[in-house]
Amino acid sequence: MGEYRIKGGKRLKGEVRIGGSKNAVLPIFAATVLNGSESILHNCPLIQDTFISIEILKHIGCTVTIEKSNHGDKFGNTIIVDSSKAHNWNVPEKFTNMMRSSVLFMGSLLGRFGKADISFPGGCKLGNRPIDMHVKSLKKMGAAIKTGDMLCCRTMQMQGTQIHLDFPSVGATENIMLAAALSIGETVILNAAREPEIVDLEHFLNGMGAKIKGAGTSTIVINGAEKLHSVEHSVMPDRIVAGTYLTAVAITGGEVSLVDIWPRDIVPVTAKLAEMGCQISETGNTITLKAPPRLQYVSKLETSPHPGFPTDLQAPFVTALSVADGTSVVAENIFSCRFGHVPELQRMGADIMVMQDGRNFVVRGVEQLKGASVEATDLRCGAALILAGLVAEGETTVTNSHHVERGYQQIELDLQAIGANISYH
Ligand code: UD1
């Protein structure tokens, strides 16, 4: 298993291009099963979760070709999925254990075959992550679902209906969209998730002939199409990677331009960075950030569904607030146990108190973090620890790099390019 070694203290400065989004490409991969044809996907991030999705698609009987960019860098990676010979509706445990979002194949396999056998996704470091809303919604659309170790789903054809989600779950919204694309009649999702990645999924599905309206709002209407066709699509930029890099530069008092992003999607993040003293400007698809020598505290950082502050950036922001001037309160409102980064940051000298509910933290900014050997316990925890290493005195080793590789394509190269002393071993 790999690790990152970081020597802290460098002020980061330069320009970084942002690649395709993990959270957009994963539901899109699941959607490629639906058209029984070719899907050409540009700007795919070549991260671990992409490779797991490709393995699932091959297991289902799809042909997958990866064409790497000609530029010798990570941009423009094209993946072609041909689902015409797909013949298998089973996603075994070896995949669902590695990647929770493999549960999204439930909707697309049901849509394509009327059958899906998916191993129950395993536990997760972020706390209890039920899929009750996925199951309830697909049942309401006419699927018979037996639960146990395996979710065995059967239907003659998915039926349009009205579904009100108790909470705007990203995954449940996507699963319903996938299951409804080839259904009979109209499906209306009320209290749908409004994340930008849902909009990208709508564009992709409509590109193959689906009839979906309203993604990005709380009401999504899907009219089942009779048949879908081949499609070509460019995956949206990764707003979470962008937010991670902005935070990385901000804590080093640096200056950066992020290129090829959609600034509007990152407003919840740039607004907080501005509150912490950064100067932010936008031109077209570029954001420029100029950080003060020391960041300021925020009175409250609360995660919430989009357009609120994204839970995926809570951990990197806790790192930033650990070295900011003053005391901040952070509330994690999406996941029950998303604080794996806290004990590791404490080992580096951070002053963080987790309240009994595990969802509220008080972060008192310290003068300096100290390098240590720390362990990534999940993807964003790993990113937060790398950020801590960038400002810590001495050397930091972040072990369990595989968590980070699930969502960042060679993070060390991007950070090296703007002056960080980081290496991967
Ligand atoms: C997606 C993102 C993840 C992000 C999260 C919240 C992907 C691949 N992953 O995950 O990076 O952190 O959105 O923005 O896009 N819940 C239930 N029952 C359900 C479904 C969800 O109780 O049936 C709960 C979850 O336990 C969690 C909350 O709802 O507490 C939000 O989950 P959800 O929006 O579904 O997140 P994911 O789609 O898993």
Boltz pocket constraint, residues with backbone or C-beta under 6 A from the ligand:
constraints:
  - pocket:
      binder: B
      contacts: [[A, 22], [A, 23], [A, 24], [A, 26], [A, 101], [A, 128], [A, 129], [A, 130], [A, 131], [A, 132], [A, 133], [A, 134], [A, 135], [A, 167], [A, 168], [A, 169], [A, 170], [A, 171], [A, 172], [A, 193], [A, 197], [A, 311], [A, 312], [A, 333], [A, 334], [A, 335], [A, 336]]
      max_distance: 6.0
